[in-house]
Amino acid sequence: MNIVTASSRGQIVIPKEIRNRFNIVAGKKLSITAEGDHMLLTPLPDDPVDAFCGIFKEKSSLTRALSEHRKKDKQREEKKIIG
């Protein structure tokens, strides 16, 4: 069992072996939900559109266009941060 301590700002450090197991890196988004008397952290997919579309056998043209648009937006954001 791993035990963590919350900081005064409510921050915790996820142990390295758990971060590695679930591929949690800097900037990775997680969902936190209350389940009765405990909390559940769930890593979110890097590209929710692609993750959702994976449930279908074939992407529609609209889904494909949305996915491409999101990729281009992400690239533009990364360029703004870098340059």
Phi, psi and omega in degrees: 000132176265136178241131178239161179241133179280140176280177179297339178264006179084011181273147174230161174252124177280127181305146186304317183296329177284319176301316180295316182300322184255012178053049178266114180239172179305131179090350179294134179269141179231148174260138176238129180228152176270127179238091182064244182259016178221170180247152180233121175260129180231121176297136179267152178295148180296323178234095184299329180295312179296321180297316180292318183292341179296343180283346178260150181291323184221137179284140174283166180295325178294316179296318179297317180295318179296317179299315178297319179298317179296320179298318179294319176300316180297318178296319178297318179296318179296322178295322178297319181292317182286314188255000000 
